[in-house]
Amino acid sequence: MIKNMKIYTNILYALTAILASLLLAGCSNNEAIEEEVSEQLAIDVVETGWHGETVDVSTRAGETLEGLRAVANPASPADGEGFGIYCSDLNYTNTQVVWDNTNGRWKIGEHDYRTYWKSNEAGTINVYAYAPYKNSPTYTVADNKLTFVAQKHSYPGYTTQLSGGNVDLLQASASISRNSNVPAMLTFRHKLAKLTFGTVTNNTGETVQLRGFTVRGTINSEAKLNLTNGTWSNHSSSSTEIKFPPPFVNVYNDNESYAAGAAPKTLIAPLLDKQTVLPNMAMGRSLLLIPNANGKITVDVEVDNSTGEKFSFPIELEEGKEKIVNITIGRNFEVVIE
């Protein structure tokens, strides 16, 4: 009996030792797995601003970082807030990223996705992004190329005409090593070309009734933006014009006519001789255009006025640059760009 008890005791000791070794091995393996699968995508963001350029046109005798962070309700971010990312390695397709002000970091996805990978894996992970985020309807993206369609007027009867009021589209991309724990740095850049109307000075010797500006040229209505390198391709364009104010806005030059006039309407006061003004363009004084493949686009700008003379000037716009045009109307209407 005692002999059998010794056998059972030895077996129990052996089983206990085996179980303990298995537990220790399991713990060490879990620690190894926990240590091995330790990397996750983190994002940091910077933004390049508009490169400003003021153009003085004389006629003798032409999506910011703070904006990306501005989220009204982080728990339920809206369309147009934050930015969208694509990353095939992590199965991100138009995933919304918004700023989490409470924790001071960028939150990826509705449930703050945390996609891990083995920290000892070789290779890189590529992340592509655009801003602001668009979900309804979303952009069409194929082969990392985003199809951008220029905005048209929503006013009845003018829905086929370009408005120039495009969203300030930004793009960024980053590659991070799979064995690195540093954030993916996304540097957002403005991808459209911006024209802003500044001041108008009257040197004609008489009062001028301004009616606004007309921008004419071969203007792109659609193109594809490569999210990997920021280049434009596959343009659709036509010879067209964009008016400021829009063609459906009635322009009046005196208070009496304005009061009795039909809406939608705007009042642009008479421009006296030697006077400089910032004319009222009703629906904004800037337009954003899709640049050509070389990053540039040339348009003609015409000043609509009551003098009976027509004058215009060509101006070259560039991707990521804002050109502010200050105009002087002279007596002989010859255009000089200084």
Secondary structure, 3 states (H helix, E strand, C coil): CHHHHHHHHHHHHHHHHHHHHHHHHHHHHHHHHHHHCCEECCEEEEECCCEEEEEEEEEECCCCHHHHHCCCCCCCCCCCCCEEEEEHHHCEEEEEEEEECCCCEEEECCCCCCCEECCCCCCEEEEEEEECCCECCECEEECCEEEEECCECCCCCCCCCECCCCCCCEEEEEEEECCCCCCEEEEEEECCEEEEEEEEEECCCCCECEEEEEEEEEEEEEEEEECCCCCEEEEEEEEEEEEECCCCCEEECCHHHHHHCCCCEEECCCECCCCEECCCCCCCCEEEECCCCCCEEEEEEEEEECCCCCCEEEEEEEECEEEEEEEEECCCCEEEEC
